[in-house]
Amino acid sequence: MTGPELERLLYYMPVCAERAATAWLRSFAKDMARRAHWRQFKPTRKQIEVMRGMVDDLFQRSTGELIER
């Protein structure tokens, strides 16, 4: 896990929490977003796998609509 990849996953956790399908996923995403501010936070491999899945789902469910001006 690279630093930039972890930052990207943690960046999207608040949005994942808003759009989570279950209460458990919502709670998990909120907790990861909160822990992202901790100085020495290092997620476990399982936490990383769950975050990757949530971020992947976030972009797969996107409608891809383009807003034109």
ABEGO torsion letter per residue (X at the ends): XBAAAAAAAAAAAAAAAAABABAAAAAAAAAAAAAAABAABBBBAAAAAAAAAAAAAAAAABAGBBBBX
